[in-house]
């Protein structure tokens, strides 16, 4: 199964990944876990209608899990860690307070 993810496009370059650390975090998690995905680069100053329909707040990143679009990089990474536990990218408890 290929996940869909919508992330920020670079300003002035709609075909290049933008400078959003939240989008980059979600993408890096997908890459590290070797989860297949299809990315949609979103121009935040001219958001496509389909994107606003699935994500009325218009924030990135959003990932489609089981026909539902989920926003917030913390939530996305948590779901990815739960659904795809290997390799684990969770912070070990002994380092949680560092």
ZAZA-796471 format. One record per residue (C-alpha): residue number from 0; residue in one letter; x, y, z. Coordinates in steps of 0.25 Angstrom, whole numbers. Example, Ala and Ser with C-alpha at 12.3 -4.5 7.8 and 13.67 -1.06 7.14 Angstrom:
BEGIN
PT   pos   code       x       y       z
PT     0      A      49     -18      31
PT     1      S      55      -4      29
# end
This chain:
BEGIN
PT   pos   code       x       y       z
PT     0      X       0       0       0
PT     1      X       5      14      -4
PT     2      X       2      25       6
PT     3      X      -1      39       1
PT     4      X       6      51       7
PT     5      X       4      66       4
PT     6      X      15      75       8
PT     7      X      20      89       5
PT     8      X      26      93      -8
PT     9      X      37     103      -9
PT    10      X      33     117     -11
PT    11      X      35     120     -26
PT    12      X      38     106     -29
PT    13      X      25      97     -29
PT    14      X      33      85     -33
PT    15      X      43      85     -21
PT    16      X      41      82      -6
PT    17      X      39      94       2
PT    18      X      46      98      15
PT    19      X      35      93      25
PT    20      X      42      85      36
PT    21      X      29      78      39
PT    22      X      27      73      25
PT    23      X      42      69      25
PT    24      X      40      61      38
PT    25      X      28      53      33
PT    26      X      36      50      20
PT    27      X      49      46      27
PT    28      X      41      37      35
PT    29      X      35      30      23
PT    30      X      48      29      17
PT    31      X      55      23      29
PT    32      X      44      13      31
PT    33      X      45      10      16
PT    34      X      30      12      14
PT    35      X      25      15       0
PT    36      X      18      28      -2
PT    37      X      13      38     -13
PT    38      X      16      52      -9
PT    39      X       8      64     -13
PT    40      X      15      77     -13
PT    41      X       6      88      -9
PT    42      X       8     103     -12
PT    43      X       3     109       1
PT    44      X       0     123      -6
PT    45      X      -9     116     -16
PT    46      X     -15     103     -10
PT    47      X     -22      94     -19
PT    48      X     -37      92     -17
PT    49      X     -35      77     -15
PT    50      X     -25      79      -3
PT    51      X     -35      89       4
PT    52      X     -46      79       2
PT    53      X     -38      68      10
PT    54      X     -31      78      19
PT    55      X     -40      91      21
PT    56      X     -29      97      31
PT    57      X     -19      96      19
PT    58      X      -8      92      28
PT    59      X       4      83      24
PT    60      X       8      72      25
PT    61      X      -5      63      24
PT    62      X      -4      48      21
PT    63      X     -15      39      16
PT    64      X     -17      27      25
PT    65      X     -29      17      22
PT    66      X     -37      28      14
PT    67      X     -35      39      25
PT    68      X     -25      50      24
PT    69      X     -18      53      37
PT    70      X     -10      66      40
PT    71      X       0      70      50
PT    72      X      14      64      49
PT    73      X      14      58      63
PT    74      X       1      51      61
PT    75      X       6      46      47
PT    76      X      20      41      52
PT    77      X      12      34      64
PT    78      X       3      27      54
PT    79      X      15      23      46
PT    80      X      22      17      58
PT    81      X      10       9      62
PT    82      X       6       4      48
PT    83      X      21       1      44
PT    84      X      29      -2      57
PT    85      X      42      -6      50
PT    86      X      51       1      50
PT    87      X      47       8      63
PT    88      X      50      23      62
PT    89      X      44      25      76
PT    90      X      52      32      87
PT    91      X      57      21      97
PT    92      X      51      24     111
PT    93      X      65      27     117
PT    94      X      67      38     108
PT    95      X      53      44     108
PT    96      X      56      55     118
PT    97      X      69      60     111
# end
